[in-house]
Amino acid sequence: MLKKLFTRIGGICISIVLFTTNAFITIIHLSNVKTFYGNRINALLNKQTTFLLEVRLTYATKVCIFFISID
């Protein structure tokens, strides 16, 4: 299912991060974290079905967040 998702999106950067060691990916639906991020994200996003792709690297303090719109 994830393979079809990334294939449909066609994101090379996300695919590289996906196969990067010491990295784990959690996919959270935007409605579940709406209260956490607030309404500012909703203003940036136009698609109705939107998923929050959060990639946390274990060897770094940075948290890379990718917003993916699915038709």
PEFENTA-V490087 format. One record per pair of residues at least 12 apart in sequence whose ideal C-beta (glycine too) atoms are under 6 Angstrom apart, sorted by the first residue. I is the first residue (numbers start at 1). J is the second residue. D is the distance in Angstrom with one decimal. If there is no record, write none. Layout:
[[I/J/D] [I/J/D]]
//
This chain:
[[9/68/5.8] [17/55/5.3] [22/58/4.6] [22/59/5.2] [23/57/5.3] [25/55/5.3] [26/54/5.2] [27/51/5.8] [27/53/5.7] [28/52/4.8] [30/50/4.7] [30/52/5.3] [47/69/3.6] [49/70/5.0] [50/69/5.5] [51/68/5.4] [53/66/4.3] [53/68/5.5]]
//
